[in-house]
Amino acid sequence: MRLKRKKNKHKNALEKRTIIAHENPRSPIAEQYRTIRTNLQFASVDKELQSFLITSPGPSEGKSLTSANVAAVFAQQGKKVLLVDADLRKPTVHYTFQINNTTGLSSYLVNDIDLNSTVQQSGIDHLYVLPSGPVPPNPSELLASTKMKQMMSEANDLFDLVIFDTPPLLAVTDTQILSNEVDGVVLVVRSKQTEVEAAEKARDLLQQAHANILGVVLNDQDIRENKYYTYYGE
């Protein structure tokens, strides 16, 4: 799965968080997110996909933006989708959707509160967001807790699809903890940034955790490198 985008050195942080699949659904990039959706559906042909996580080998490779856009295109099919910010160390989903982060996943895991009270509307039809909540001192322990397994089970009952945005694989163990609790894993790598060795190490860590690797998304590829894409896009 390849995600190509035009180079623009003047993009600011807010523009980089644009959910293009929602803001400009007819764009070539939005079409690529729909292609990712289709590939994921084919990857789980024997069993309907109920939950998966999106991660990357290292930081700044586009996993969170990919998570938001993939969640949006699944919601466009009419599925009731929950996007969970499971990056309890450096959360960004609340910035992307411009929602409150005073309560969220960490609040649910350490307090006796209802899941529905922490889920928020995303502003996109059929798409709901569970932000990270306040950054806790023990993210790995919380994600490995019985309460987290309870949350995942409850979310699967309430939503058609649950997508987890998780921390980079090579930085912390959080993603490995969750990787075999979901139906599959999508790995995001960035063109001309992610080193082959890092991608291979990330794959190895997922395999060690007995994760089901659904596929890899190549992010930020220059569209000028693909004449067929340029022809179609024009």
C-alpha positions as CSV (number, residue, x, y, z in Angstrom):
1,M,0.0,0.0,0.0
2,R,1.5,3.3,-1.1
3,L,0.5,6.7,0.0
4,K,1.9,9.5,-2.2
5,R,1.6,13.2,-1.6
6,K,2.9,16.3,-3.3
7,K,5.9,17.9,-1.6
8,N,5.3,21.3,-0.1
9,K,7.8,22.7,2.3
10,H,5.5,25.5,3.5
11,K,2.8,23.3,5.1
12,N,2.3,24.3,8.7
13,A,1.4,21.9,11.5
14,L,-2.3,22.4,11.3
15,E,-2.4,21.6,7.6
16,K,-0.4,18.5,8.2
17,R,-3.2,17.3,10.5
18,T,-5.9,17.9,7.9
19,I,-8.2,14.8,7.5
20,I,-8.1,15.0,3.7
21,A,-10.3,12.0,3.3
22,H,-13.1,14.1,4.9
23,E,-12.1,17.6,3.8
24,N,-11.4,16.7,0.1
25,P,-12.8,13.2,-0.5
26,R,-12.4,13.5,-4.3
27,S,-8.7,14.1,-4.1
28,P,-6.2,11.5,-5.3
29,I,-4.8,11.2,-1.8
30,A,-8.2,10.5,-0.4
31,E,-8.6,7.8,-3.0
32,Q,-5.4,6.2,-1.8
33,Y,-6.8,6.0,1.7
34,R,-9.9,4.3,0.3
35,T,-7.5,1.9,-1.4
36,I,-5.9,1.1,1.9
37,R,-9.4,0.5,3.3
38,T,-10.1,-2.0,0.5
39,N,-6.8,-3.8,1.0
40,L,-7.5,-4.1,4.7
41,Q,-10.9,-5.6,4.0
42,F,-9.4,-8.1,1.6
43,A,-6.6,-8.9,4.1
44,S,-9.2,-10.2,6.5
45,V,-11.5,-12.0,4.1
46,D,-12.1,-15.0,6.4
47,K,-13.2,-12.8,9.3
48,E,-14.6,-9.4,9.4
49,L,-12.1,-6.9,10.7
50,Q,-13.3,-5.6,14.1
51,S,-10.1,-4.0,15.4
52,F,-6.6,-3.1,14.3
53,L,-3.8,-0.8,15.3
54,I,-1.7,1.5,13.3
55,T,1.9,2.1,14.3
56,S,5.4,2.9,12.8
57,P,9.0,2.0,13.5
58,G,9.9,5.5,14.8
59,P,8.4,8.9,15.4
60,S,7.3,11.4,12.7
61,E,6.5,8.7,10.1
62,G,2.8,9.6,9.7
63,K,1.0,6.9,11.7
64,S,-1.4,9.3,13.5
65,L,-2.4,11.1,10.3
66,T,-2.9,7.7,8.6
67,S,-5.0,6.5,11.5
68,A,-7.3,9.5,11.3
69,N,-7.8,9.3,7.5
70,V,-8.2,5.5,7.5
71,A,-10.8,5.8,10.3
72,A,-12.6,8.5,8.2
73,V,-12.8,6.4,5.1
74,F,-14.2,3.4,7.0
75,A,-16.8,5.8,8.6
76,Q,-17.7,6.9,5.1
77,Q,-18.9,3.4,4.4
78,G,-21.5,3.8,7.2
79,K,-19.6,1.8,9.7
80,K,-19.7,3.0,13.3
81,V,-16.0,3.6,13.9
82,L,-14.1,4.4,17.1
83,L,-10.6,5.8,16.8
84,V,-8.6,5.3,20.1
85,D,-5.5,7.4,20.9
86,A,-3.5,4.6,22.6
87,D,-0.3,6.7,22.5
88,L,-0.4,7.6,26.2
89,R,3.1,9.2,26.0
90,K,2.8,11.7,23.1
91,P,-0.9,11.8,22.1
92,T,-2.0,13.8,19.1
93,V,-5.5,12.7,18.1
94,H,-7.2,15.4,20.2
95,Y,-5.2,18.0,18.2
96,T,-6.2,16.4,14.9
97,F,-9.9,16.5,15.7
98,Q,-9.7,19.6,18.0
99,I,-11.5,18.0,20.9
100,N,-11.0,18.1,24.6
101,N,-8.4,15.8,26.2
102,T,-9.2,16.3,29.9
103,T,-10.7,12.8,30.0
104,G,-10.0,9.8,27.8
105,L,-8.4,6.4,27.7
106,S,-6.1,6.9,30.7
107,S,-9.1,8.2,32.7
108,Y,-11.1,5.1,31.9
109,L,-8.2,2.8,32.8
110,V,-7.6,4.3,36.3
111,N,-11.1,5.3,37.3
112,D,-14.5,3.6,37.5
113,I,-16.1,5.5,34.7
114,D,-18.3,4.4,31.7
115,L,-16.6,4.1,28.3
116,N,-19.4,6.1,26.7
117,S,-18.6,9.1,28.9
118,T,-15.1,9.3,27.6
119,V,-15.9,8.9,23.8
120,Q,-16.4,12.1,21.8
121,Q,-18.0,13.1,18.5
122,S,-15.3,13.6,15.8
123,G,-17.3,16.0,13.6
124,I,-17.4,13.3,10.9
125,D,-20.5,11.1,10.5
126,H,-20.2,7.7,12.1
127,L,-16.7,8.4,13.5
128,Y,-16.1,8.7,17.2
129,V,-12.9,9.4,19.1
130,L,-11.5,8.2,22.4
131,P,-8.6,10.6,23.2
132,S,-5.7,9.6,25.3
133,G,-6.7,11.6,28.4
134,P,-4.0,12.9,30.8
135,V,-0.5,11.4,30.3
136,P,0.0,8.8,33.0
137,P,3.3,7.9,34.7
138,N,2.9,4.2,33.8
139,P,1.6,3.8,30.2
140,S,2.9,0.3,29.6
141,E,1.3,-1.1,32.8
142,L,-2.1,0.5,32.0
143,L,-2.1,-0.9,28.5
144,A,-1.3,-4.4,29.8
145,S,-4.0,-4.2,32.5
146,T,-7.1,-6.2,32.7
147,K,-9.1,-3.0,32.5
148,M,-7.6,-2.4,29.0
149,K,-8.7,-5.8,27.8
150,Q,-12.2,-4.9,29.2
151,M,-12.1,-1.6,27.3
152,M,-11.2,-3.4,24.1
153,S,-14.0,-6.0,24.5
154,E,-16.6,-3.3,25.4
155,A,-15.5,-1.2,22.4
156,N,-15.9,-4.1,20.1
157,D,-19.5,-4.6,21.3
158,L,-20.4,-0.9,20.9
159,F,-18.7,-0.2,17.5
160,D,-18.4,-1.9,14.1
161,L,-14.7,-1.1,14.0
162,V,-12.1,0.0,16.5
163,I,-8.8,1.5,15.3
164,F,-5.9,2.2,17.8
165,D,-3.3,4.8,17.1
166,T,-0.3,3.4,19.1
167,P,3.3,4.6,19.9
168,P,6.3,3.8,17.6
169,L,7.4,0.3,17.9
170,L,11.1,0.9,18.4
171,A,10.7,3.5,21.1
172,V,8.6,1.7,23.7
173,T,6.9,-1.7,24.4
174,D,3.3,-0.3,24.4
175,T,2.4,-1.4,20.9
176,Q,3.7,-4.9,21.3
177,I,1.5,-5.3,24.3
178,L,-1.6,-4.5,22.3
179,S,-0.6,-6.0,19.0
180,N,-1.9,-9.5,19.6
181,E,-5.1,-8.3,21.3
182,V,-6.4,-6.8,18.0
183,D,-7.3,-8.5,14.7
184,G,-4.2,-7.0,12.9
185,V,-1.5,-4.4,12.7
186,V,-0.8,-1.8,10.0
187,L,2.8,-0.5,9.9
188,V,3.5,3.0,8.5
189,V,6.9,3.8,7.0
190,R,8.0,7.1,5.5
191,S,9.6,7.4,2.1
192,K,13.3,8.5,2.3
193,Q,13.1,8.6,6.1
194,T,12.5,5.1,7.5
195,E,15.6,3.0,7.4
196,V,15.3,-0.5,6.0
197,E,16.9,-1.9,9.2
198,A,14.3,0.0,11.4
199,A,11.4,-1.4,9.3
200,E,12.8,-4.9,9.6
201,K,13.3,-4.6,13.3
202,A,9.7,-3.4,13.7
203,R,8.5,-6.4,11.7
204,D,10.5,-8.7,13.9
205,L,9.1,-7.2,17.1
206,L,5.5,-7.7,15.8
207,Q,6.2,-11.3,14.8
208,Q,7.7,-11.9,18.3
209,A,4.5,-10.6,19.8
210,H,2.5,-13.0,17.5
211,A,0.8,-10.1,15.8
212,N,-1.1,-10.4,12.5
213,I,0.6,-7.9,10.2
214,L,-2.1,-6.8,7.7
215,G,0.2,-4.6,5.6
216,V,2.6,-1.7,5.3
217,V,1.7,1.8,4.2
218,L,4.5,3.8,2.4
219,N,3.9,7.4,3.4
220,D,5.0,10.7,1.8
221,Q,6.2,9.3,-1.5
222,D,6.8,12.0,-4.1
223,I,4.1,11.7,-6.8
224,R,6.6,12.7,-9.5
225,E,8.3,9.3,-9.0
226,N,5.2,7.6,-10.4
227,K,4.2,8.5,-14.0
228,Y,1.0,6.4,-13.8
229,Y,-0.2,8.2,-10.7
230,T,0.6,11.6,-12.2
231,Y,-1.4,10.7,-15.3
232,Y,-4.4,9.5,-13.3
233,G,-4.2,12.5,-11.0
234,E,-4.2,15.0,-13.8
